[in-house]
Each structure stands twice: as structure tokens, then as C-alpha cells.
């Protein structure tokens, strides 16, 4: 994610990557070299976040660290007067999210959580279509990964869950599509396959959510699909309203690829390179954030709405432990429709 953000930013005329840092110095050096290899000035490589925040050439920071360390970094960045783009989920703790919101608002910086799905053309179109379909009634969102993700892609899968990692996207998206906020959740989880591999995190989680105006939604996440599945992620969203239904299936994204060793559907809506230039919803979301940093405009995704996604997920994990429904306390969203 750090590399993807950096490459999207390095191709922009209105932004420059002036510094990078990583827990791995070699990774940071490699990224700096890759950026300069694309024709941009080579960014400075700092030993840690503290050194990067002290760099006067840095106006804004992009935080692409593991889920559970976003909160404290956002507070430090806001206190340093740096604008912030943070990977999802915003935090894995409401207390940390609230501290970040306070710091961001007190210091007047622009901040956005990178829920890039709002820039997928089909999802943005669904938002407009649903405006004419009456009150939302029932929603279902599935985001399931292959087992490659928790066993190979992430070294820190045991510090998060599939719901934090996957359903955070869908909770933001469905709440936006419904133009409403969750008020209560009940969630269940299953452990087994990943624990047998020494990774102490659930295989799958289902969250039942009630919205304030009466809509109900199911959020499913799992990450034990076999690696033979034709995409790393299986993503599907359905919203039923009083006067119609919208379905969004991202199983196929217009390209089918067959090779001697397998059959796949290459993904291209979120991240792709077109004629040598990073493109897709990911790049579009980053471009929106850059524009907000330069103009001071409120991002489409407010930091309060992202805090509320954290609140839903914290309540869901509490429900898993207690096996009881849990009420969700929300902040007012200044960007709500």
C-alpha cells in the first residue's frame, strides 16, 4: 500500500514526494530509488516517523502502516501540522480514533481515510441511482480474501481481523450508499483454519447491523478462500430499497486471463497502470485528497465518518466476545448528505 500510494503521488504535477520512511531501511531506500527512477527528485530517507515529521519539506503524510498503529501516528502528524492520508481502517480503537479526530480538528489539518471504493465508478453511480429508489431497506456486503492474504501478504494478520481489514471498506461504502449510520450490531466469528496454521485470528466474521432509519445490513468477511480462486478478493454488494435494488459484483472487472498454470480475472478498478501512469479508484481518491490539502476543502470522506466505521467494528468485536447485540455511539458527520 505504501508503494502504491507513493507511485500514484509521484506522477502528479501538484505534489512531490519529499521524504519516505519505513521500518525497513532497505525498503525505504528501494522506494526512494524507484521514485527517482520515474523522473522525480529522489526523496530523503528518514530513520523514523519522528524525523519525517520534523522535515520542513514535508507538508502532508501518508500512513500505510499495520491497522493497529494508525491512531498514535495520526495524532503526532496533526500536532506537527501535517495533512494526513491514512489507510483503512482509520484505527482499531474508538478511543484512538477520537483522539485523532480531536487532534486533527484542533490543529486544522486536512485528513482522510483512504476508503477508495467511493471512487469505483460503479459504486459512485449506485450512490446516485439509490437517491431515486426510496428508503433503503436491506443491504448485503461480502468481501472475502484468499488465504494468501493472512498467511503470506500480511506479517501482522494476528494483530487484526478480516473484519477490520475487509469489512471496514464495506461499512463505509454501505453507510454512504444508505445515507445513514449504524446504531446497533450483533456479530459472530469462526476460528479454526488460521489458528491451525499458528495465526490467531478469525477465519471469518459476520456482522448484522441495524441503521438508524430502520435498514438492516449484513457484512461478511473471510480470508480462507483457496489460493486457486481466480481473484485474491471476492467482492459483492447489494442494496434493496423500497422502490428498487442495486447489485454490484466485482468478481469480473472486464478482463479474463487464461494461462497454462491457471485462470484469473485481473483486477483493474482500484489500481492499474494505464500507458505508464497509475490510474483507477485508488489514484482518483489520492488525487481528491491532494486537492483538498491544497484548497482546504472538506474531503468526501470526513474523518468523523471514518471514526464511525471504527465504532461499528469495535462494537462488532465486543459483540463477538459477549454474544450480545451492542449499541454504537456515533459522531455527527459534517459531510453527511
ChimeraX attribute file (.defattr): number of C-alpha atoms within 10 A of each C-alpha:
attribute: neighborCount
match mode: 1-to-1
recipient: residues
	/A:1	10
	/A:2	16
	/A:3	16
	/A:4	15
	/A:5	18
	/A:6	18
	/A:7	19
	/A:8	20
	/A:9	20
	/A:10	23
	/A:11	19
	/A:12	16
	/A:13	7
	/A:14	11
	/A:15	15
	/A:16	18
	/A:17	24
	/A:18	20
	/A:19	19
	/A:20	25
	/A:21	23
	/A:22	18
	/A:23	11
	/A:24	11
	/A:25	15
	/A:26	12
	/A:27	14
	/A:28	22
	/A:29	19
	/A:30	13
	/A:31	22
	/A:32	24
	/A:33	15
	/A:34	17
	/A:35	21
	/A:36	14
	/A:37	11
	/A:38	13
	/A:39	10
	/A:40	17
	/A:41	15
	/A:42	20
	/A:43	19
	/A:44	17
	/A:45	20
	/A:46	18
	/A:47	15
	/A:48	14
	/A:49	18
	/A:50	14
	/A:51	12
	/A:52	20
	/A:53	22
	/A:54	11
	/A:55	15
	/A:56	9
	/A:57	13
	/A:58	17
	/A:59	18
	/A:60	23
	/A:61	22
	/A:62	22
	/A:63	23
	/A:64	19
	/A:65	16
	/A:66	18
	/A:67	21
	/A:68	17
	/A:69	16
	/A:70	23
	/A:71	23
	/A:72	14
	/A:73	18
	/A:74	29
	/A:75	22
	/A:76	17
	/A:77	26
	/A:78	26
	/A:79	17
	/A:80	17
	/A:81	19
	/A:82	24
	/A:83	25
	/A:84	25
	/A:85	23
	/A:86	23
	/A:87	22
	/A:88	26
	/A:89	29
	/A:90	33
	/A:91	30
	/A:92	25
	/A:93	20
	/A:94	21
	/A:95	14
	/A:96	21
	/A:97	27
	/A:98	21
	/A:99	15
	/A:100	28
	/A:101	21
	/A:102	15
	/A:103	19
	/A:104	24
	/A:105	13
	/A:106	11
	/A:107	16
	/A:108	15
	/A:109	20
	/A:110	26
	/A:111	29
	/A:112	28
	/A:113	25
	/A:114	23
	/A:115	23
	/A:116	21
	/A:117	19
	/A:118	25
	/A:119	20
	/A:120	17
	/A:121	13
	/A:122	15
	/A:123	19
	/A:124	15
	/A:125	12
	/A:126	18
	/A:127	18
	/A:128	11
	/A:129	14
	/A:130	21
	/A:131	14
	/A:132	12
	/A:133	15
	/A:134	12
	/A:135	18
	/A:136	25
	/A:137	19
	/A:138	19
	/A:139	23
	/A:140	18
	/A:141	24
	/A:142	21
	/A:143	22
	/A:144	22
	/A:145	24
	/A:146	20
	/A:147	22
	/A:148	15
	/A:149	18
	/A:150	22
	/A:151	18
	/A:152	10
	/A:153	10
	/A:154	12
	/A:155	12
	/A:156	15
	/A:157	21
	/A:158	17
	/A:159	14
	/A:160	17
	/A:161	24
	/A:162	27
	/A:163	30
	/A:164	24
	/A:165	19
	/A:166	23
	/A:167	26
	/A:168	23
	/A:169	22
	/A:170	25
	/A:171	27
	/A:172	23
	/A:173	22
	/A:174	24
	/A:175	18
	/A:176	18
	/A:177	21
	/A:178	22
	/A:179	17
	/A:180	17
	/A:181	28
	/A:182	24
	/A:183	18
	/A:184	19
	/A:185	26
	/A:186	22
	/A:187	25
	/A:188	19
	/A:189	21
	/A:190	13
	/A:191	14
	/A:192	13
	/A:193	17
	/A:194	20
	/A:195	13
	/A:196	9
	/A:197	9
	/A:198	10
	/A:199	19
	/A:200	17
	/A:201	20
	/A:202	24
	/A:203	23
	/A:204	22
	/A:205	23
	/A:206	21
	/A:207	26
	/A:208	17
	/A:209	27
	/A:210	20
	/A:211	20
	/A:212	12
	/A:213	15
	/A:214	15
	/A:215	20
	/A:216	20
	/A:217	25
	/A:218	23
	/A:219	23
	/A:220	23
	/A:221	29
	/A:222	26
	/A:223	28
	/A:224	20
	/A:225	18
	/A:226	12
	/A:227	13
	/A:228	12
	/A:229	16
	/A:230	18
	/A:231	19
	/A:232	21
	/A:233	21
	/A:234	20
	/A:235	20
	/A:236	17
	/A:237	20
	/A:238	18
	/A:239	23
	/A:240	22
	/A:241	20
	/A:242	12
	/A:243	12
	/A:244	15
	/A:245	17
	/A:246	16
	/A:247	16
	/A:248	14
	/A:249	13
	/A:250	17
	/A:251	15
	/A:252	16
	/A:253	12
	/A:254	11
	/A:255	10
	/A:256	12
	/A:257	10
	/A:258	9
	/A:259	7
	/A:260	5
	/A:261	5
	/A:262	10
	/A:263	14
	/A:264	16
	/A:265	18
	/A:266	17
	/A:267	18
	/A:268	16
	/A:269	18
	/A:270	17
	/A:271	16
	/A:272	18
	/A:273	12
	/A:274	10
	/A:275	7
	/A:276	9
	/A:277	14
	/A:278	20
	/A:279	17
	/A:280	20
	/A:281	20
	/A:282	23
	/A:283	25
	/A:284	19
	/A:285	24
	/A:286	20
	/A:287	17
	/A:288	15
	/A:289	26
	/A:290	22
	/A:291	16
	/A:292	18
	/A:293	22
	/A:294	12
	/A:295	10
	/A:296	13
	/A:297	12
	/A:298	17
	/A:299	19
	/A:300	15
	/A:301	23
	/A:302	18
	/A:303	25
	/A:304	25
	/A:305	25
	/A:306	26
	/A:307	26
	/A:308	26
	/A:309	31
	/A:310	28
	/A:311	25
	/A:312	27
	/A:313	25
	/A:314	21
	/A:315	24
	/A:316	31
	/A:317	22
	/A:318	18
	/A:319	20
	/A:320	20
	/A:321	12
	/A:322	13
	/A:323	14
	/A:324	14
	/A:325	17
	/A:326	21
	/A:327	18
	/A:328	21
	/A:329	15
	/A:330	17
	/A:331	14
	/A:332	11
	/A:333	16
	/A:334	12
	/A:335	13
	/A:336	14
	/A:337	7
